[in-house]
């Protein structure tokens, strides 16, 4: 636990061992939102502590919040998501048009 806290810090602790304390305070946004998730696919680079396809920190399945207007994965590791040019392009397109892909296709995650 000490090593995990040292590596991931306070936010990692809240999302990990303190999840049950944090979860009741979270809510689905009331505005339209989209989700961009890092995914390594068939890459040899993966985190054995995370189940399924992941960005070395979070699994793709863990990023899926019901109610998202659009959902897309990119082959980018977690720490590089914000600086990736494709992620930046997708973000701008979503803010301007409400979808990520240039062809206008949306992959919504239905609300429960």
Buried (B, 14 or more C-beta within 10 A) or exposed (E): EEEEEEEBEEEBBBBEEEEEEEEEEEEEEEEEBBBBBBBBEEEEEBBEEBEEBBBBBBBBEBBEBEBBBBBBBBEBBBEEBEEBEBBEEBBEBBEEEEBBBEEEEBBBBEEE
